[in-house]
Amino acid sequence: MPILSKLTGFIGAEIECLSLSETISGSGAEFLKRSLAEHQVLVLRDQYLTSPQQKALTRVFGPAMQLRYVSPLEDDPEIIAVLKEASEIGGGVFGGEWHADFSFLENPPAGSILNAVEIPDVGGDTVWASQTVAYRCLPDALKSVVDGRNAVHVGKPYGVKHAPPAETRANASIRMTRGDPDADRETFHPAVITEPITGAKALFLNPIYTTRLDGMSEEESLPVLQEIYRHCTRPDFSCRHKWQAGDVVIWDNRTTLHYATNDYDGHRRLLYRTTFSGAAPR
C-alpha cells in the first residue's frame, strides 16, 4: 500500500512503498494521477528505472510528447538526456530560470518525469513553485488584471527576435534548436487556468516565455508581470528537491513553475526526462 507524505505545507509529496518498475494500472494509476493533481510534484526514491519502465510510467499520465526544440537520445525520440558534463564550466544550465516548459506551444506539456542517474555530491537541486497557491494568495488588485484575460507566450530562447546571449545558454551536452522564426510567433493562453481534476485555479505565466498580457503592450505589461513573478516564486509556495541517484520526480507543468540550480560546476549530472501531454490548458 503506497504511503504519501507531504514535503511542504503547500506543494510536493513523497510516495513510499510503490515500485514504479511494475505495471501501473487501475487504482494505482488513479492514485498517482490524483496525487499529482493535488500535490503538483511527486517524489519517489530508489526506483532506478530503465528507459522502457520510465516510458511506461509516463503513459500513466498521458500520451508521450516529443519536444521539437530539444534533441532527444539518438535511439529514443521520447527521452531527453538532461546532462551537464564536469567540463562544462561558466555557462548557463538547462532550465536555469523560473519557467513552465514550452508554454509558447499551442498545447504545452501537461507534465514531465525526471529519472536521476548521476548526481553531484552537492548542488544541482531543482525547485518548484505552486501556481495554484500563488493564485489563491494573489492580491485582489492583481487578480482583477489576470482573471478572464489571455497572456501572450513566445518561444524566445529558440527564436530570432529574443535570442539569449551566448554566455547565458546551456552548454553543448544539451542540443537545442536556435534561430527558428516560428518560435517568435505569439501564442495566447489564459493567464489563469483550471486544474481539471481538482478544479483549482492556477496562474499560467512565466518569465521566460510570457511577453505581455492580452490587450496591453509589452511596456504596459512589464511592471504587472514583474510584480506577479515576485509573488509567484516566493519560497513560501515552493519545494526544493535534493537529488539522489534512483530518484524519480513527476511534476505538473501547468500548475507549477520550476528552476534548475546551477551550483555544481566541475561535476557531472545526468537525468533522463520524459514528457506527457494532455488537453490544452483552459
N, C-alpha and C positions, 0 to 999 in steps of 0.2 A: 504494500500500500504506500503510494508516494506521500512524503511528508513535505509540506510547504511552510517556509518561514520567511517573513518579511525582512528585507535588507535595510530599509529606512521607513520613516513614517509615511512617506508619500509614493515612493517608486521602488520597484525591484523586489524580487523574491528568489530565494534559493530552494530548489527542489532536491530532495534526497530520496533514496530507495526507489529509483526509477532508472532502468537501463535503457538508454536510447539506441543501443545496438540491436535490440529486439524489435520485431514488428510492432508498430503502434497503430492501433485502430480502435474503433468503437468508443468505449468510455474513456480509454487512455488518451485518445486523440481529443475528445471533447474536454477532458480535464486540462490538457495543455493549451488548447485554444482559449478556453475561458480564463485560465490563469494569466495568459499573455494579455488578454483584453483588460483584465483587472489590475495587473501589476506592471505591464508595459515592458519589463525586462525580466527574463528568467535566466538563472544561473544553475548549471548542473556540472558538478565536478567529477573528475576521474572517469571520463567517458571514453577517451581515446578512439574516436570514431574513424572508420575507414571512409573513403570517398563515397562508395555506394550507400553506406549507412547514413552519412550526412545528407545525401540527396534524398534518401527515403524519408528522413526526418523533415526536410524542407517541404515535401509534398503533403505532410500532415496539415500544414498551414495554408497552402495554396499552390497553384502551378509554379514550377520553377521559372525564373525570369533571367534572361541573358541581357547584360548591360553593354550597349554598343560602344561606350566611351572608355571602357577599361578592358584591357586584353585578358582573357581567361587563360587557364592552363592550355598548353598546346594540344593535349589529348583529351580535354574535357571542357566544353564550352560553358558548362554550368558553374564551374568553380573558379574563383579568383584567388590567387596567392597574395595575401596581404603581407608583403615581405619588405624588410629593411635589413640590408647586409651591414656587418660590422664596419665595412669600409666606407659606408655612406655617411659622411660627417659634414655638418654645417649647412645642410639644406633643409627643405621642408619635409613634411611627413604626410602620407596619405590620410586624409580626414582630419587634418590638424587645425580646423576651425569649427565652431559650432555650426551644425547643419542637419538637415534631413536629406537622405540620399536622393539625388536626381529628382528633386521636386519640380524641376522645369519640364519633365516629361508629361505628356497628356495623361498618362496613368502611372504615377510614380510607384516605386516598390512599396508593397504593403509591409514588408519586414525582411529581416536578414538573420543569418546564423553565422557565428564565428566559432571555429573549431581550433583551439590552441595547440600548436605543435612544438614550437621552440620559443622560449620566453627568457628575457634577461633576468638576472637575479633581482634587480630593482629597476623600476621605471617601465614605461610602455603601457601604463594603465589606460583604460577607456572610461569616460564619464558620460552619463546620460541624464537628461533633464526632462521631467514630466511636463508636457504641454497641456494636459488636462488640468493639473493643479495650477499651472501658470494662468490658464484662462479663468479658472474658478476664483483665483486671488487677484485677478487683474482689476485695477481701479475702474470704477464705473465710467469715468471720462474716456478712458481708452477703449472700454467695451463698446461704447456708443460709436466709436470710429470704425471698429472692425466688424461688428455684428452686421450680417447681411451684405457685406462688401467682399468683392473679389480682390485678390492680390496678384501681381504680375511676377512671374518667375522666368529667369533666363539662365541658360547654361554657361555662365560666364567663364569658368576655367577651361572650357572646351571650345569656345567660340573665338571670334576675331576681335570684336569691339571691346571686350572687357578682359582680354587675356592677362593673367597674372604675371608679375615679374619672374624671370627665370630662377632667381635665388630663393623664391618662396615656394617653388614647386617641389613635389615629391621626387626622389631621385630615381635612378634608372631601373631599379628592380620591379617597379610597377609601371607598365607601359600604358600610356593614355593617348587617346586621340585629341589632338590640338588643332586649332585654326579651322574648325568646321563652321561655316556661316550659318548652317541650320541651327546650331546651338544658340545663336543670337536671337532666334525667334521668341516673341513673347507668348507665354502660356498663362492662362488665367485659371486660378483655383480659389475656392472660398478661403477667406482669411481665418474663418472658424469652421471646423468640420466636426462631424459627429462619429464617434466610435460605434460601429454597427452592433456589437454585442451588448455593451453596457449602456449605450445611449449617452455617454459622457461627451461633452463638448471639449474641443482642443484647439489651441492656436495652431495654424499651419503656415508659419512664416519662418524664414531663417536668413542669416546674414550673408550666406554665400550666393544663394540663388534668387532671393526676393529683391526686386529692384524698386518697386513702388506699389502703392495702393491704387486700385482702380478709381478713376475719377480725380486723381491727384497726380501732379508731376513728380519726378524723382526728387526735386528740390523740396517740394512741399511734404513729401512722404518721409524724407530722411530723419527729421527730428522725432517724428512719431514712431518710426520703426526703431530708432536707436533707444528710445525710452522703453519700448516693448522688449527689445533684446536684453537690456539691462535687467528687466524684471524676470523674463522667462528663463534666464540662465542662472538664477540665484542658486547658491549652494543648498538652500532650504528645499528646493524642488529636485535635487539631484542625488544620484548614487554613483560611486566611483568603484570600478572593479579592478582589483589587482590580479592579473592573470597568472595561472599555473598551467603547465602542460597537462593536457587532458580535459581542460575546461571547455564547455560548450555554453555559449550565451546566445539567446534568442531575443530579438527586440522588435517592437512595433515602430516602424519607420514613420508612420503618420502621426503618432501621438507623442513622440519624443524628439528631442534634438540630441546629438552625440558629438563627442570631441575626443580625438586621439592625442594623448600627450606625447611630446617629443623630447624625452629626457633620458635617452639611452644610447647616445652616440657611442660608437665603438663596440656595440653588442648586436648580435643577430636576433631578429624577431620574426617569426613566421606563424601566421594563422591562415586557415582556409575559410573563405567566405562563400556562402550561397545565399540566394535572394528569392523571395516568393512574391507573387503578385496577388491582387485582389480587385474587387470592384473599385472604380475610380472614387477618389475622396469626395464626399458630399457633406 
